[in-house]
């Protein structure tokens, strides 16, 4: 069960880091604030779980959550930016 939480937290932190970068580069200020909160929450879970005893499955979960998280952030960002990002005045 720890591996599932580790995977989810790592996925989330990298997902939010990817979205954060895209939001900052795109000038989406409010979305950047929201993703910053998500980064903090996900990091808190990682920092609470990882210092404890871990095994190979936990390590694999930690190492796979990031690559899948960044891919997901790149895939969903266009939709997030259209739906919640800054609106043009033109």
N, C-alpha and C positions, 0 to 999 in steps of 0.2 A: 504493500500500500504506500510505503514511503516513496518508492520509485515513481508512482503515479503523481504524487504531490510534487516531487522534484521536477519531473518532466513538465507538469503544468506551470509551475512557477518559473522555470527557465524559459519555456515557450513564451509565457506572458511578458517577462522582462525584456526579452529580445524583440518580441512583437512590438511592445511599446517603445523600445529604443529606436527601432526602424521607423515606426510611425512618427516619433518625435523628430527624427532627423528630416523626414520628408515634410512634416508640418512646419518646422523652422525654415527650411529652404523655400517652402511655398508661401511663407508669410501668414500662416494660419495660427494666429496668436492664441486664441481660445482653445483650439485643439492641442496646441503645444502644452498649454497649462494642464489640460485633462490627461494627456499622455504622461506628463511628468508625475502626476499623482499615481497613475498606473504603474510606472517604473518603481516608485517608492514602495507601493504595496507588494508587488511581486518580489522585489529585493528583500523585503522584510521576511517573507516566507522562505526564500533561499537561505538567508542568514540564520534563520531559526532551525532549519532542518539539516543543512549540510555539515555543521560542526559535529553532529552526533555520529554514532556508528553507521557506516555505510558499507555497501557491498558492490559487487560488479554490476548488478542490475541498476542500482542507484546511480553509479557512475555513467552507465550507458544512457540512462534517462536524462541525466544532466547534459551529456554531450550531444544528444539528439534533439533536445528541446530548442536549442538555439538556432540551428540551421533551418528547422521547420518553422520556427517563429519568424525569422527574417524573411523567408519566402512568403509566408502568409501576410506579413505587413506590406510587402511590395505588391501583392495581389489585391489586397482590400483597400489600400490607400486611395486609389482613384475614386472609388465609391464613397469612402468616408469624406474625402475632400469635397466632392460634389454635394453630398447630403448635408454636411455640417460645417464646411469651410467658409472662408470669407466670400462674400458675394461681390461680384463686380458691379460697378455703377454704369454700365454701358450698354 
